[in-house]
């Protein structure tokens, strides 16, 4: 019977592996960008709006170069933008609007260089800038950016090797996003948001934060760390329609920690089939976990796990993180 389940796992993984990405996860970003642009246009003169948008374009080029691995070009773009911003005659509000996007983009550049201390400083600087824009200048919509900044802090914390801390922080933020529980954990106590934008944006970040917790837990059997997430498996307190991918991962992973392995494998198939139409980090973590579980289930299980590893190593946009997880497991 377990062989039939393992065959189902392999089919579900291969189905998900070859699914094209979904555009659904781009929608919340577009909603935020449109509302943000409308709010900014009401607060700045046309001349400054054009200048700010010019800086945002340069920041975008630097970020794009970093994502493509061209770190020299990325550095040039960021340095030029920073120098020109210092020499500009923009108003304080306009400068803050530039910095709130420029600092996180530069943080990503330093993250790729494994300079996690500097990356963290820049993210926290962006958080302080964000607060000033909301509190001093009334740009309420920009508070939504704090969800992305929180996500960035979680990823940096994981890369620093503090995976249990990542899960603790993520659990606190998930409780805030879904249940509005405060206060937030210390290092992210700035991450509260003004909830006057579509719920789809909150759900988008719930899944992203859950994805960071999933990656931090990938390959782990630390029940104590995982227990921090269990507030999101109670149907009496959680909506079935709210961030379904994140909730599915938590519910399914509870089966693994409860050693209900056959039920875990049976239920995880639905998540594996989603592929890139799910939140990518949740899918990647699920794939890694299921491969680790299969490897312990005899010769057929090892065959399925080996097939999964080979497929993931050939997937360009997943290879780096999957290989990192394999290396961490080997240590």
N, C-alpha and C positions, 0 to 999 in steps of 0.2 A: 504493500500500500504506500509506503514511503517513497518507493521508486516512482509511482504514478505522480505523487506530489512534486517530486524533484523534476520530473519531466514538465509539469505544469509551470514550475518556477522558471525553467529554462526558456520555455515558449513565451512566457509573459515578459521576461527580460529582453529577449530578442525582438519582440513586438515593440516594446518601448524604446529599445536602443535605436530602432530605425524610424521612429516617428519624427516628423519635422517639428521644429519649435512652434509654440503657439504665440499668437499676437495678443492673447488675453492679458499677459503680464505687462504689456506696454501701455495698456489703456490707463491705469492709474497715474502713471508718469505724465501722460499727455494731459490728463485732467488737471493735475497739479500745475504743470507748466502754463497752461492757458489761464488758470485763475491767478497764478503768480504774476504773469505778464499784465493782466488787466489791473491788478492792484498796484503794481509799480507805476503803470502809466498814469494813474491818478495822483501820484505823489511826487513825480519829478517833471521838470520841464523837458521839452522835446530834445533840446541839445544834450542834456545829461542822459536821457533815455538812450539816445544813439551811442553815446560814449560808453555807457554801461554795457549795452548789447555788444559793442565791439570787443570789450574785455572778455565778456562771456564766450564769444566766438574763439578768442585766442586761448582761453582756458580749455574750451572744448577740443581744440587742436592738440594742446599739450596732453590732455587726458587720452585722446584717441591714439596718439603716438605711443603713450605708455602701454595701452592695452595691446598694441601691435608689437610691443617689445623694442621699439625704437626709443631707448631711454635718453640718448643724446639729443634727439630732436625734441623730446618732451621737456628736457631740462632747459633747452634754449627758449622754448615757448614760455615756460613758467618764469624764467629769469627776466625775459623781456617784458612780460606783463607786469611783474612785480616792480621793476624799475620804472616803467612808464606810469604805474599807479602812484608811486611815491612822488613823481614829478608833476602829476596832474593837478588841476585846480578844481577838481570835482568837490561837491558838497560832502559833508560827513556821511549823510545817508547814502549817497551814491557810492562812496568808497566802501561802506559796509556791505552794500549789495554786491559789489564785486568780490570782496573778501569772503563772503559767505559761501561762494562757489569755488573760488580760487584755492582757498586753504584745503578743503577736502580733496580737490584734484591733485594738489601737490602732496598731500598725505599718501595718496595711492602710489605716486611715484616713489616715495621713500619706503613704502610698504614693499614694493617690488625689489628695492635694494636691500631688503631685510633690515632696514633702519627703523625698527618698530617704535623706539622711543620718540624719534622725531615725528613719525606718522601719528602717534598718539597726541603729541603736542599740537599738531596742526588740526586734528579733529576737534580737540577740546577748545582750541582757539575759534574754530568755526561755530561751536556751540555757544561760546560767549558772544560772538557777533550776532548770532541768531537771536539771542535773548534781547540784545540791544535794539534790534530791528523791530521785535514784537513789542517790547515794553516802552521804548522811547519814541518810536516812530509809527507804531500802530500797524505794522505789516503782519497781520495775524496769520495769513496763509503760510508764511515762511516757517512757522513752528512745525509744520509737517516734515520739514527737512531733518528735524531732530530724530525722527525714526530712522532715517538713513544713517545719520551720524552714530546713533546707538548701534546699528548693524555693523558699521565700520569698527567701532570699539570692540565688539564681540569677535570679529574676525582677527583683529590685531591680538587680542588676548589669547585666542587659540594658537596663533602662530608663535606666540611667546612661550607656548608649552603649558599654559595654565588652563587646561581644558575644563576642569571642575569649576573654576571661577567663571568660565564662559557660560556653562550651564546654569549656574546660580544667577548670574546677571540676566541671562535670557529668560529664566523662569520669572524673575521679578518683573521684567518688562512685558512678558506675555500676560501676566496677571493684570498689569495696568491696562494694556490695550483692550483686553476682552472684558475684564471685570472692574476696571477703573480703580484698582487698589493702589493706595499710596501709603507711605512714601516709597519711592523707588530706591533700589540699592545705591549706596553712596556714590560710586564713581559715575553713575548715570542718573543722579538725582536731578540733573538739568533737563532730562529728556521728556518732561511732560509736554503735552501738545494742546493747542486751542482746537477744540473739536467742532469746528464749523465748516468742515469740508466733507465730501462724500465718504461714506463708510468703506467704499471699495479701496480707498487709499490705506485705511487702517488695516483692512484684511490683507492687502498686499504685503504690508510690512510685518504683520503677524506671521505669515508664512515664511518671509525672509528670516526673521529672528528665529523662528522655529528651525529653519534650515541650518542656521549657525549652531544651534544646540545639537541638532542631529549630527553634523559633521564632528563636533567636539566629542560626541558619544560614540561615533562610529568605531566598531571593533571593541568597545568597552563593555565590561560586565559589572560596572559600578552601580549597583542598585541604589545606593544612597544618593548619588548625584542625580540619577534619573528620577527619583521620587519627588524632586522639586517641581517636576512638570505634571504631576498627576492631578493637579487642579483642573486639567483640561481633558479629562476622560469621563467626567461626571455629567451625564445627560441632563440632570436636574439643574445644572448651573451653566451649561454650554449650549449654544445654539448649533444645531446640525448644519445650518447653512452658512455659518461664520467660519471662514478660512478652513475649508474642508480638508485640504491637503495636509496642513499642519496638524489638525486634530486626528486625521487618519494615521499619520506617522506615530503620534504619541500612543494612540490606542493599540495599534499593531505592535509597537515595540514593547508595550507592557506584556504582551504574550511571550515575547522572547525572554524578558527578565523573570517571568513567572515559570519559565521552563516548559511552556506549552508549545513545544517546537513545531509539531505538525500543524497546529492551529495557526501559529505565526506564519509558517510557510504558505499555508492555504490563503490567509488573509492578505499577505504582502503582495500576492500576485496582482491584485487590482492596482496597487501603487506602482509596481514595476511596469505595468502596461502603459501607464501615463507617459513615461519617458519625459521628453523636454516640454511636454504640455503641463507638467507639474512644476512646482518651484524647483529649479535645478539642484540646489543644495540638498533638498529633501530626497530627491530621486537618487543623487549620487551616494548619499549616506545610506539609503535603503539598499542600493545595489551592493555596496561594500559589506554591509551587515549580512545580507543574505548569502553572499559568497563565503563569508567567514563561518556562518552556521552550516552551510552545505558541506564545507570541507571536513566537518566533524561527523558526517553521516555516511561513512563507508566509501567504497570505490566509486559508486555512482554519484554520490555527493561530491567527491573530489573532482570527478569529470565535469560536473556542472560548474563548480567553482573555477576550475581552470579555464573553461570556455568563457566565463564571465570576465576573468582577469584579462584574457587575450583580447576580447572585444573592447574592453575599456581602455586598454593601453593603445589601441588604434584610433580612439576617438579624440580628435585634436582638442576640443574645448573642455574635455574632462580629464585628459591624460595627466596633467600636472597635479591636480588635487588627488586623483586616485593613487598615483605613485607616491605622493606624500603620505597618504594614509597607510599604504603598504610599508613604507619605511618606518613610520611611527610604530606600527604593530610589531615590526621586527626588533625594535630597540628593547 
